[in-house]
Amino acid sequence: DTHRGAADWTPMTDVPLDLVAPHEVIWFPAHESNYGGYGGAPNVPAALVLHTPEEPADGYESTPNWFANPAANASTHYYADNDGDLYQMVADVEPAWAQGVRSHQRHWKGVPNKLPPWAPDGNNNIHALSIEIEGYAHSFKWTVAQFTSVAKWMAHKSIQYDIPLDRDHVVGHEEIAVHKTDPGIARGTFDIDNLILAAAREREHMLDALEPKVDPIEQARKHLRRALELLA
């Protein structure tokens, strides 16, 4: 079996990720026919691509259920519902079928046939993590819980894979696939800049939490041991 599960994530930094994970992720696997391929090439995340699934913000999680259907022929790695719950459908190390890699669909922020700087081979699916954010591109509106969840997810992944939180590495689906209009950046319904700022703040909080805390008692013991060594 060449398909790798959620437990097979391969962090690209030495950060203890259990300290910075945003919250529990609900594992809702996509059907194995809806991801992978590319000769067995793994996904090596270098960017975060944001999508909207064009579904109502309600209590039914249409997207994870659809990706579990073998008829979908598509997937993303993650899904954030309007309650702030975070689902994972495809393991990070697997290529989700999310970004569109056909040559006639490619563009980079309006420039036809230009490739993103993080996908020089033209295959956006093996260089990025993708997330569906519940709602519609033409009328997208955050809930506080959803915004917070996505910002923390972005911060976590930026630390895990050393992905810069900037507009070259955090992009909308519409900015890399000419036939897409989600998540609504060009329409003005999806404020990606404010989201990146929030994610950057979350990243700083996470990194601060990882700073080693000085135990004053242990520090005193070290000084005492050092003094005794000098006296010996």
Disulfide bonds with the S-S distance in Angstrom:
none
